[in-house]
Every structure is written in structure tokens, then in C-alpha cells.
Amino acid sequence: MLLEVRDIRVHYGKAEALKGVSIGVGEGEVISLIGANGAGKTTTLRAISGLNVLTLGEIWFQDSKISGRPPHEIVKLGIAHVPEGRRIFAPLTVLENLEMGAYLRKDKREIGRDLEKIYEYFPILRERRGQKAGSLSGGQQQMLAIGRALMSSPKLLLMDEPSLGLSPLLVETVGEIITHINAGGISIILVEQNAQMALRLANRAYVLEVGTVALQGDAKELANDERVQKAYLGG
């Protein structure tokens, strides 16, 4: 396994947000986490990134224990996070945002190549590279958030609600981008309220309910599960 999350528990004050969550991601896999608001999906991603401290449990990445390490070390190891709400640096230009994604890297030639790759993914970012990021549309800001994460040259990409607030057309575009990124060899953990899209894009999926893993398995099989259809797919 590329990533193993082993029986993790996370508290916010006295409230237990994760109650023993275990998930795994293999090389080249897309994993989806689905569930209702408050199920623990975002908290799981934040725990992997080192943004939430574990009460119990461990997280391993490429056979190294990463739980307890600071976020910048986790990024350097090869895990990048596209947070919910984009969280771009609004006063900076598009190019400066992308350069911030490569802040921990020293390989200037490879950084330049990766920047060109981002511009191939998102041609609008090349056109707007000198524009303040805060003046971009919602869809363009989402592209920038994904591009900034990819500039760290990750092996694993954590994506939290990338389609949130986007038009149906842009949602489809984001889905195509996720498939393209994965085809380039990057593993992905995808958190999505759009469960139909999440299960379509994933190899495997986990259904979270109130801080626990309620169901897990092949994404296509879960999409046909009567419980999943009733709860998340409008079946």
C-alpha cells in the first residue's frame, strides 16, 4: 500500500470526530470517501496532511510513519492537499500561487516542466498567469488550487470537494481532469458530495458515517449497493 491509515481517532475538544477509521490507497489508485456532512471525510484528509492531531492510531506512507510529523514534511514526502473552499492566495497572481506550490522544491528545471504541464491541463491559467488569483471565477480558482497542489510533484493527491459550487459543465471538466491526473501515475483520495461522480471515478470507495467506516469495497459494486443508492445516489 502507498498509504495506510490505521484505526485513527481525532477529537475536536471533547467531541470525537473520527472513531477508529482505517483506509488504504494503493499505487495508482483513486479512492473515494463518501458520506453525509459531518461524517468525518474532511477530518480524515486533514489528519493525513498533519493538520489534525491524532488522539490514537497511525498513518503510514511508503512504509514510513507520518502521523505526528508537521504538514510541510508530509508535503515534502509526496502528499499534496487540495482543500475544501480552494484556499488560494487571493492577493497573489496565478503564477505566484503556482510557484508557492513548488516552494519546498529545489529542482528548478523540473519545476519549469511541471509548470508547463499545469498550463497544458488548464490553458486558462496560462492566459491569466499575471492576474490576481482572487479575481478569477470559482471554476478557475478550483483549477488553480489543483494546479498549485500538483506543483509540489506529489505521489498522492488529497482532493476535498473539488466540484463544490461548480456548474454541471465544470463538474464534468473536473472529473476529466481527475482521470487525467491519475493516468499520469498520481494516486488520489477524493472526497465528494457528488457521490455519483466519486464512485464513477474511483477504483475503490469507503462510506463514512459519524466518524466510522460503514461500508467499503469496489466503487462500481458500491454504486449498485441498495443502501448506498438509497442514502447517497437518490435511488
C-alpha positions in Angstrom: 0.0 0.0 0.0 1.1 3.5 -0.8 -0.8 4.9 2.2 -2.2 3.1 5.2 -4.5 4.9 7.8 -4.7 2.6 10.8 -7.6 2.9 13.2 -7.2 6.7 13.7 -9.2 8.7 16.2 -9.4 12.5 16.1 -11.1 14.8 18.7 -12.3 18.4 18.4 -12.3 19.3 22.1 -14.4 16.6 23.8 -16.2 15.6 20.5 -14.8 12.6 18.8 -14.8 13.3 15.0 -13.1 10.0 13.9 -13.8 6.8 15.9 -11.3 4.4 14.5 -11.1 5.0 10.8 -8.9 2.7 8.7 -8.4 3.2 4.9 -5.7 2.3 2.4 -4.6 3.6 -1.0 -2.5 1.5 -3.5 -0.1 2.8 -6.1 -2.1 4.4 -9.0 -5.5 4.1 -7.3 -8.3 6.5 -7.0 -10.1 6.1 -3.6 -13.3 7.9 -2.9 -14.7 8.8 0.6 -18.4 9.4 0.6 -20.8 10.2 3.3 -23.1 12.9 4.8 -21.9 16.2 6.1 -20.1 15.6 9.4 -19.3 12.0 8.6 -15.5 12.7 9.0 -14.4 12.9 5.4 -12.6 16.2 5.6 -11.2 15.4 9.0 -9.6 12.2 7.6 -7.9 14.2 4.9 -6.7 16.8 7.4 -5.3 14.0 9.6 -3.4 12.6 6.7 -1.9 16.1 5.9 -0.9 16.6 9.5 -3.4 19.4 10.0 -5.3 17.5 12.7 -3.5 15.8 15.6 -4.4 12.1 16.1 -5.7 11.0 19.5 -5.0 7.4 18.6 -3.9 5.4 15.6 -1.2 5.7 13.0 -0.7 6.8 9.4 1.9 5.3 7.2 3.1 6.5 3.8 5.6 4.4 1.7 6.5 2.3 4.7 7.3 5.4 6.8 5.1 6.6 9.8 4.0 10.1 9.0 1.5 10.7 11.9 2.9 13.3 14.2 5.0 14.9 11.5 4.4 18.6 10.6 2.5 19.4 7.4 5.4 20.7 5.5 7.4 17.5 6.0 4.4 15.5 4.8 4.2 17.7 1.6 7.9 17.1 1.0 7.4 13.3 1.3 4.9 13.5 -1.6 1.4 14.2 -0.3 -0.5 17.3 -1.6 -3.9 18.6 -0.4 -6.5 20.5 -2.4 -8.6 21.8 0.5 -12.3 22.4 0.5 -13.1 26.0 -0.5 -9.9 26.2 -2.7 -7.9 28.4 -0.2 -5.9 30.1 -2.9 -3.8 33.2 -2.1 -6.1 35.8 -3.4 -3.7 38.8 -3.4 -1.1 36.9 -5.3 -1.1 36.3 -9.1 -1.9 33.0 -10.6 1.8 32.4 -11.4 2.8 33.3 -7.8 0.2 30.8 -6.4 1.6 28.1 -8.6 5.1 28.9 -7.6 4.1 28.7 -3.9 3.1 25.1 -4.6 6.7 24.3 -5.5 8.1 26.2 -2.5 9.8 23.2 -1.0 11.4 22.0 -4.2 14.9 22.8 -5.4 14.8 21.2 -8.9 14.3 24.3 -11.0 14.3 22.6 -14.4 11.7 20.1 -13.2 9.6 22.9 -11.7 9.6 24.6 -15.1 8.5 21.4 -16.8 5.7 20.9 -14.2 4.5 24.4 -14.7 4.2 23.8 -18.4 2.2 20.6 -17.6 -0.2 22.6 -15.4 -0.7 25.1 -18.2 -1.5 22.2 -20.6 -4.1 20.9 -18.1 -5.5 24.4 -17.6 -4.8 26.7 -20.5 -6.8 29.5 -18.9 -4.2 29.7 -16.1 -1.5 30.5 -18.7 -3.7 33.2 -20.1 -4.4 34.6 -16.6 -0.9 34.0 -15.1 -0.3 37.7 -14.3 -3.9 38.2 -12.9 -4.7 38.4 -9.2 -6.0 35.0 -8.1 -8.9 36.5 -6.2 -10.3 37.9 -9.4 -10.7 34.5 -11.0 -14.1 32.8 -11.3 -14.9 29.9 -9.0 -14.1 27.3 -11.6 -10.8 29.0 -12.4 -9.9 29.2 -8.7 -10.6 25.4 -8.4 -8.2 24.8 -11.3 -5.6 27.0 -9.6 -6.0 25.1 -6.3 -5.4 21.8 -8.1 -2.5 23.2 -10.1 -0.9 24.6 -7.0 -1.1 21.2 -5.3 0.4 19.4 -8.4 3.3 21.8 -8.4 4.6 20.1 -5.3 5.1 17.0 -7.5 3.0 14.7 -5.3 2.7 10.9 -5.3 -0.7 11.2 -3.6 -3.2 13.9 -4.1 -5.9 14.6 -1.5 -8.9 16.4 -3.1 -11.7 17.8 -0.8 -14.9 18.6 -2.6 -13.3 19.8 -5.9 -16.8 20.1 -7.6 -18.4 22.1 -4.8 -20.3 25.1 -6.2 -19.4 24.5 -9.8 -21.7 24.3 -12.8 -22.6 20.9 -14.2 -20.4 21.5 -17.2 -17.4 22.4 -14.9 -18.1 19.4 -12.7 -17.6 17.2 -15.8 -14.4 19.0 -16.6 -13.1 18.4 -13.1 -13.9 14.7 -13.4 -11.9 14.5 -16.6 -9.0 16.3 -15.0 -9.0 13.9 -12.1 -8.9 11.0 -14.6 -6.1 12.6 -16.5 -4.0 13.3 -13.3 -4.4 9.7 -12.2 -3.4 8.4 -15.6 -0.1 10.3 -15.1 0.6 8.0 -12.2 -0.6 10.1 -9.2 -2.8 8.3 -6.6 -5.8 10.2 -5.4 -8.1 10.3 -2.4 -11.3 12.1 -3.5 -13.8 13.5 -1.0 -17.0 14.4 -2.9 -20.6 15.2 -2.0 -21.4 14.3 -5.6 -21.3 10.6 -4.8 -22.3 9.5 -8.3 -19.2 11.2 -9.8 -17.0 10.0 -6.9 -18.0 6.3 -7.4 -17.6 6.6 -11.2 -14.1 7.9 -10.9 -12.8 5.6 -8.2 -11.4 2.2 -8.1 -12.5 1.6 -4.5 -14.6 3.6 -2.0 -15.3 4.0 1.7 -18.6 5.1 3.1 -18.1 7.1 6.3 -20.9 7.5 8.8 -20.5 9.5 12.0 -16.7 9.1 12.2 -16.6 5.4 11.2 -16.2 3.3 8.1 -19.7 1.8 7.5 -19.0 0.2 4.1 -16.0 -0.3 1.8 -15.2 -2.1 -1.4 -15.1 -1.8 -5.2 -16.6 1.5 -6.3 -18.7 0.0 -9.0 -20.1 -2.6 -6.6 -20.9 0.1 -4.0 -22.7 2.2 -6.6 -25.0 -0.8 -7.1 -25.5 -1.4 -3.4 -29.1 -0.7 -2.4 -28.1 1.0 0.9 -25.7 3.4 -1.0 -28.2 4.1 -3.7 -30.9 5.0 -1.2 -28.7 7.1 1.0 -26.4 8.9 -1.5 -27.5 8.3 -5.1 -31.1 9.2 -4.9 -32.1 5.5 -5.6 
